[in-house]
Amino acid sequence: MTGLRLSAKYVSPIIEYIETDQFLAMRFKYKGTWKTAIYDKSSQSTKTFSKTTEGVIFAPKTIMCENELYLHVAAKYVSLIVNDKVLDQKNREILKKIQDEDNDIIIKYTLK
């Protein structure tokens, strides 16, 4: 409850911090909503969001490598993380075959 009260006024808690040669990223809660902030070192710009423009929510345990994110997600939550409207036909077919009881999925997301 203390964390919820704090997050209404301040960034709390910061659950993840990732850095690559090009980006700094962190996940935190603010005003009761999980958010991600990404700082691009080359353009010196910051983006803060809850979801990407494609509707993707970054999950905890995200691995960042250069401009790619790898998300480790339980199969039953893939529909919350992946927006099928931005996938090509091959990946849409793969997505349709995923069942809730399947093993965890690793999703690759490329930052633009």
N, C-alpha and C positions, 0 to 999 in steps of 0.2 A: 504494500500500500504506500509505503514511503517513496518507493521508486516511481509510482504513478503520480503522486503529488509533485515530486520534484520534476518529472518530465513535462508537467503542464507549464512550467516556467523556465526550465533549463534543459539542456541536452543531458539526458541521464537514462540509462547507462550507455557507455560506449562499449559495444560487445565485440567489435572487430576492427582491426586496423591493418591495412595492407599497403605495401609500397613496392613499386617497380621503378625502372629507370624513367618511365614516362608519367606514371600516375601515383597519386596517393588516394586511398579510399578508406572510408570508415562507415560503420553502421551504428545507429543510435536511435533512441526513442526521444521524440519531442512532441509535446502536446498530445500524448497518448498514441502516437502513430510511429511505426518503424520507418526510418528514413535512411538513405544512403547519400553520402557526399563524396564526390570524386573531383580531385584537383588535377588538372592537366598541366604538367610542368612546362611543356613547350609553349602552350598558348597562355599560360598563367591565368587560366579561368577555372572557376568552380561551378559544378552543377550539383544541386541538392534535389532529391526526388524520392517519392515512395515507390513509384513504378516507372519503368522506361516508357518511351512513346509507344512501344509495341505491347505494353501491358505486363512486362516482366518484373517480378518482385525478386530482389536478390536475397537468397537464403543465407542463413548462417553457414559458416565453413566454406565460404567462397574462396577459391584460389585464383589469384591474378597473375598472369604471365604476359608481360608486355601489354598489348591492347586486347587480350582475351581473358575472359572470366570462365572459370570452370565451377559449376554449381553441383554439389552433391545433394541429391534430393531423394526422399523415399518415393517409390512409385505412385503411391496414392495421392501425393501432392504435386505431381508433374503438371496437372491441369491448371494449378495456381501459378506455376512458374513459366509455362510455355504458352505463347499465343499462337495457335495453329494457323492463323491468318497470314503470318509472316513466313511460314515454312514453305519450302519447295515440296513438290508432290511426293518425292521419296521419303522425306522426313515426316510428312503428314501421315503416310502409311505406317511408318514405324510408330508414331504417336498413338494411332488407333489400336495397335496391338498391345499396348502396355496395360497390364492389369494391376489392380491395387495390391495384390499379393506378390507381385514380381519383386526381384531384387532392386536395390537402390539404383538410381540412374545418375550418370554424370552428363551434365548439359554444358556445351561450349557456347559462349555468347561473345561476340566480337564488338568491342566498343568502336564507335564511329566518331 
